[in-house]
C-alpha cells in the first residue's frame, strides 16, 4: 500500500531541487567517458557523493564508484547505473554538440544523457536527499556507478566478485520511457557465419558471393525477430558488427560473419533461438 502523503512529500522534496539534479546530469554529460576511460567522471561522481554527505563513498580497484547512505536493519537497496557511453561518432552530424549538455525544447541533449547519465544523476541525488530529510531509510541505500558496461558489463561483474553488490533488492536506472519494469533483459551474442567463394570482381556469380547471402539474411531479420517474440517475451534480434577476411577491393571475401545481439526475457530458450536462426540462415 503506497503512502500517498509520504509520496507527495518525496515529490515536493525532489521538485525543489530539480535544477540542481538536472545540473548534476549536465556536468556528467560534459565529461566524455568512453568505456575504459571513465576515471575523470568517477572522480567527479565521488565528489558529488561527498558533497551530498553520503556516509561512505569510494572508488574500487576496478574504477567503479560506490556510495552508501546508512539505514536501519531493513533490506539493503541498490541503485545501479553505469558511467561509460558509446562513441559519439562524427560531432558534425549532431544537431547540438554531443558533450555540450544543452537543454532545448525541454530536453537535455548530449551523448549519454539517456544511456544513462540522466538515470545515474537521479539516483545519486535521490540517495543523498535522505540526508536533507527528517527520515532514515529502512535499510542501507547503495549507489553504484559502474564502468565498462557498454563492453560486457565488466564493472558490475567485478563488483559482484568483490561482494559489493550484496543487496536484497536493486533498481537499474537504464532508460525505459519512464516505465517501471520488473526485471532486466539478458543478452546472447551470436555469430552467423556465411561461407561463399573468393572470386575476382569481374566474375558476377551472385550465388557464391557471401555478401549477397548476408543481405538476404539481414532483410528477413525483423520478421524473424517478431515471430520469435511471439513465443519469447521481450525478445529482440539486432544485427551489429560485420567482419570478413581482408581482400582487395576487386575480390569478394570467401566468408562473412555477422554478429547478432539477441536480448531476452526470463523465459528464454537459448537453444530454440539458435535453432531458428540456423534454419533461417540455411535458407
Secondary structure, 3 states (H helix, E strand, C coil): CCCHHHHHHHHHHHHCCHHHHHHHHHHHHCCCCECCCCHHHHHHHHHHHHHCCCCEEEECCCCCEEEEECCCCCCCEEEEEECCECCCCCHHHCCCCCCCCCEECCEECCCCHHHHHHHHHHHHHHHHHHHHCCCCCCCCEEEEEECCCCCCCHHHHHHHHHCCCCCCEEEECCCCCCCCCCCCCEEEEEEEEEECCCCECCCCCHHHCHHHHHHHHHHCHHHHHHHHHHHCCCCEEEEEEEEECCCCCCECCCEEEEEEEEEECCCCCHHHHHHHHHHHHHC
